[in-house]
Amino acid sequence: MNASDVVIVGAGHGGSQAAIVLRQLNFDGAITIVGDEPHLPYERPPLSKDYLAGDKTFERCLIRPAAFWTEQRITMRLGHRVAAVRPETRRLEFQDGGELNYGVLIWAAGGKPRMLACPGADFPEVHTVRDRADVDALVGQLGRGDRVVVVGGGFIGLEAAAVLTKLGKRVVVLEALDRLLPRVAGEGISRFYEAEHRAQGVDVRTDAAVECLEGRDGHLTGVRLKDGQVLPADLVIVGIGINPSVAPILAAGAVGDIGVEVDEACRTSLPNVYAIGDCAVQANPFAEGRRVRIESVQNATNQAGVATRHLMGLDGPSPAAPWFWSDQYDLKLQTVGLAAGYDATVLRGDPATRSFSVVYLRDGRVVALDCVNATRDYVQGRRLVELGLRIDPALLSDVEQPLKEFASGQAG
């Protein structure tokens, strides 16, 4: 393999986007995508939504049809897991004994779901929702019974709870902290979604810690909480975050801990090695310059553009405000910005109408918005976050005043 050829480890959104952008930028070298699943790159967000519900086939989840990768001369090495990175010889070693040389390496390996660290966590009825195999296994066991316990009150857990409730299952959601969505939303949004899930029949329990999973004859029967209560369960879904897949690259000498550290161009400390997506830790201007790891399709896609443009000797795009979304029942939550460290909130609209927004302020500046069935606020509010504008809260709260009207002002 030539020094100009690119190997991308990870066949998710970031890895596939990096390959696509390289060809769009007229990169003429060889491009190889290495994926540990046997599937062509596919969208992950539908797994806990449309795909789990059976409303979307896997073929419709593919990022591009098979013919595209062939036409673009992008080689797929699927079903291979990287065991080691040898930067001194620019070589990857696979767990199955194979090897692959690289000229430039883009590490886009994402992460694997965190598992429960308690007795019974390995029962066959315990599931995660991270890849197609996870969801296929879960769907294959839905006929075992109607009692489902979801451990984790974040996006994945709540989306799965919403789908399974609509499928007629009796769902309990357990969150170890004192509210749902504790790491991604303000308290007002948390309480709104807690009320919504309760109204849909979900038994929501906060401050609820799991002691162990109980079973009989090798199969799950219940979830024991630390307060001693046992919840009968036919299935358990664990949605408590991910562990970034960085062990091989850190073992090769890359700097990192909660992920692999990258600079503004997404370069790691290793020569000729970039990292993007869920596994990359980078200083973010929307987090007051803190080094953070952002798990979102948008972040993976944006970092793919940054890394590939730098690789091609081009200026990267301007930093983009992070954005996220979640579909639960008939509610679409769209978030832009990072609300961590906010010191004030402004409510736009009435939650009782099921269409409203919460604007988060830090030192008077707009830093984030959570928009529930309020796409116009989300689209127009992005510019306010990017500019970090100071806006009178009384004006912000006026739903008759479109947010785009504030964007023509100057940052304070």
Secondary structure, DSSP 8 states (H G I E B T S, - for coil): --TT-EEEE--SHHHHHHHHHHHHTT--S-EEEEESSSS--B-SGGGGTHHHHTSS-SGGGBSS-HHHHHHTTEEEEES--EEEEETTTTEEEETTS-EEE-SEEEE---EEE----STTTT-TTEE--SSHHHHHHHHHTGGG-SEEEEE--SHHHHHHHHHHHHTT-EEEEEESSSSSSTTTS-HHHHHHHHHHHHHTT-EEEES--EEEEEEETTEEEEEEETTS-EEE-SEEEE-S-EEES-HHHHHTT--BSSSEE--TT-B-SSTTEEE-GGGEEEE-GGGTT-EE---SHHHHHHHHHHHHHHHTT---------EEEEEETTEEEEEEE--TT--EEEEEEEGGGTEEEEEEEETTEEEEEEEES-HHHHHHHHHHHHHT-B--HHHHT-TTS-GGGTTTS---
